């Protein structure tokens, strides 16, 4: 007996899909912003020359880059609650995504910082720039320009990782799809449409990244 697709389930629930996509982008952007801060701090620890700070940064990166993200998510949501540190599914999702993104971006930012020539820093010192000015203007901004394509790729991965948080019932696009599928049993139509929505979100992010790159890092290759 053949299967007959019925796409009315998409149109009848379009509002739910849009809300889920918006929630996914909010979750991703919040986590990425926090994770990038962690990544910059981790990179500073890795390049500080201080053995203690470097050791902490290395341990952080190694742990969160070499353990499954799903286990990290369960640890923050179920593990923390078991010792009295309760948080909502959304809070646990943001925390897990941010810390995971921070671990990967630490190494990306570190590579960018180490790619800045010492001569440029010395030139800044010779011009009388303060340490914070040297870090911001000579180290951080050029480093971000160098690592921009890699950072955008990691951002895309982070957006796709948000689908995993449906496992703790955090309400985002995949959670919405699973809920609708359980009520309508139209798995093919629902998950196909969700795939298209994820693809559209990634394209939008890449387009935005392309425009930002042209505006601020025009000397670099465009993001592909």
N, C-alpha and C positions, 0 to 999 in steps of 0.2 A: 504494500500500500504506500503510494508516494506521499511525500510531504509537500504541502502547499503553503508557502510563506504568506503571512498576513501582516502587512506593515501598518495596519491601522493601530496596532499597539504602540507604535512609535508616535504617531500623531496624537493619539488620545492621551499620551503621557509626556508630551514634549516639555511641559513645564517642569516636571520632575527631573528630566534629563538636563535641562538648562541649569536648574538649581544645583544639581550634582556637579556639573562642570564648573560652575562658579565656585562651589565649595572646594573642589580639587585645586583650582588655581589659587584660592586664598590660602589653603593649607600649604601648597608648594611654595608660594612666594614668602610666606611667614617663615617657614622652615629654612629656606635658602638664605634669607636675610640674616637670620640668627646663625646659621651654619657658616656663612661667609665671615662673620665676626670671629667665630671660633677658629676658622681656618687661618685668618690673619694672625690671631694670637698664637695659635699653634706654630705657624711658620716663624714668628718672631722668637718663640722658644727654641725652635730647631736651629736658628741661625744666630742665637744670642752669644754663643760661646760659653754659656753657663751650663755646667754638666748636669745640675739638678733640673733646670728648666728643660734642657734638651732631653733628659731621661723621661720626664713627665710627658713631654710632647710625643716622644717615640712610643711610649707605652700606650698612650691614647690612640695614636694612629694605628699601631699594630693590632690592638684589640678590636677596634671597630671596623677595620678594613678586612680582618681575617675571621670574622664570625658572621653568620647569616643575619641579614637584616630582620627577618621574621623573628628570630630568637631575641634580638635586641628589643624589638617591639613588645614581645611577650614579657620580657624582663621588666621593662619600664611600667607596663600596664598591670600585669598580674603579680610580678615579683614585688614591686613597690607596695602594692595594696596589701600584700600578705604580711608586711611588716608595719602596717599602719599609715603608709604614705599614699593615701588615695588620691587619684586624679581622674578626670574625665577621659573618655576615649580620645577626644580631640586633643587634650593637653598631652596625653601620652604619645599620640601620633606626631605632634609638633616636636616634642622633645626628642623622640627617636630619630625622626627625619633630620632634624637640625644637627644632632650630634654625629650622625652618620655622614651627612654632607660635609660637616666640619672636618672630619677625619680625612676624607678624600681631598678636600680643598686645601688642607694644610700642606700636603706634599706638592700640590699644584702651585700654590703661592710661594712655597719655599724654593721651588725650581726657578720661579720668576725672579725672586730676590737675589738668588745666587748668580743669576745671569747678568746682573748689573755690575759693570766694571768698577773696580776700586778707584780707578782714576776719576770717575764721575763724582764719587763721594768726596774724594780729596779736593776736587775742583770746587765743590760746594762749600767745603770748609774754608778753602782759600778765599772765597767770596764773602766770608763772614756769616754764612747762614747758620741758624740755630739747628740743633739736632732734630727737632720736630719738623722744621722746614726741609731739612735734608731728607728725612724719612718720607715725608709726604710728597715732595716735588721731584726728588731725584731717584728715590728707591721705589716707593709704592706705586705711583702712577705709571712709570715706565714698565714696572714689573707686571702690573695688571694688563698693560698693552701686549706684553710678550705672551702672557698665558691666556689671553682672552678666548681664543678658539677652544682651548682645553676646558676652560671654565664653563663656557656655554654648553659643551658636550656633557659636562657633569650636571649642569642645571637640567638638561633634558632628561637625563637618567633619574634625577630626583623627582621630576614630575611623574615619570612612569612608576617610580617606587611608591607613589601615593596610593596606588591601587591595592597594595598589600595591607594598608591599614584597615581595610574593610573586615579583616580577620578579627579585629577587636570592636567591630560595629561602629567605627568612626564614620560619620555620614558624609561620604563623598561620592563620586561618580560610580565607581564599581559597586559600592554598597547599594546605591539606588537601583542599579541594574539587577543585582541579586534579589533585592526586594520585589521588584516588578516581575522578575522571572518566576519567583515562587508563587506569585498570584495569578499570572497569566499562562505560564508554562510555554512561552514563546522564546525559547533560549536562542535560537538562530538569529531572529530579527533583533532582539535586544542586545546581544553581545556583538553582533556585527555593527550596529549603530554606535555602540559605546566605543568600539575600535576606531570608527570614523571620527568620533569626538576627540579621542586622545590624539589622533593624527592631526586634526585641525588645531588643537592646542599647541602641539609641538611646532607646527608650521608657523603659528602666530608668534611664538616665542623666538623662533629662529629669524623671522622677519624683523621683529623688534631688535634682536641682537645685531642683525645686519645693519639696521639704521643707526644704532648706537655706535657700532664699529666705524661706520662711515663718518659719523660726526666727531667722535673723540679719538679714534685710532685709525685714521685714514691711511696711515703709512703701512698698516698691516694688511695681510691677506684677508679677504672677506670670509666670514663664517659660511661654511657649506653644510 
